[in-house]
Amino acid sequence: MPINAARFYAEFVTQFALESSTEGTITWLYFHKQTRMHDMGSGLKDSDWTPMIVTFLDVLAWKLGYIQLYERPIKGFRSWDRDCIWIDPGDPAHSAVTIEAENNSESALGSEVPKLLSDEASLKVLITYPPGAYGGHGSLRVWRDDYLTRLSQAIQTTAGRAKTGCAAEFLLIYGDYAFPAPVEWHFASLASDDHRWGDQWLLP
């Protein structure tokens, strides 16, 4: 049975907490490097985060019985690669989950959403983060509400190119990170029925 948005998010949060507290894992190493760099008066770059989160997703996929592949082109598009896809070993010809991890939530609207919708996977996952100071919105919740409105518009604009079957889910996972606190993960999901995406986000 394909993994759905609710289970993906629950497993993601649980496994991230475990990995970040288990010595020797790539997630644990990232936070310890960040702490060491901070003590030295510096810090890691945003680009240091991406390899960690993608490697963490590889571990998560394996634990859930999937195989994660990197930078695979979308069928029908020669130069349009997905960050990650999960395949079921019993059905390796098709992607079960497609994932884009984008640090810049604004650019994700135009660059990552079309790729997610163009993939055949029934679960499409965007992992991103609010800008500094929540983009001037004052709080995470206000930023979220504004972002979901614009994300819905981006989905509706590009929904016509979707290759997914009758039912699909779009899962937004967004992390609120302020050093030295651990990431606080949040989610919102949207469902599609017969290629028609709704506009009511499922929130916690």
Buried (B, 14 or more C-beta within 10 A) or exposed (E): EBBBBEEBBEBBBEBBBBBBEEEEBBBBBBBEBBEEBEEEEEEBEEEEBBEBBBBBBBBBBEEBEBBBBEEBEBEEBEEEEBBBBBBBEEEEEEBBBBBBBBBEBBEBBEEBBBBBBBBBBBBBBBBBBBBEEBBEBEEBEEBBBBBBEEBBEBBEBBBEEBBBEEEBBBBBBBBBBEEEEBBEBBBBBBBBEEBEBBEEBBEE
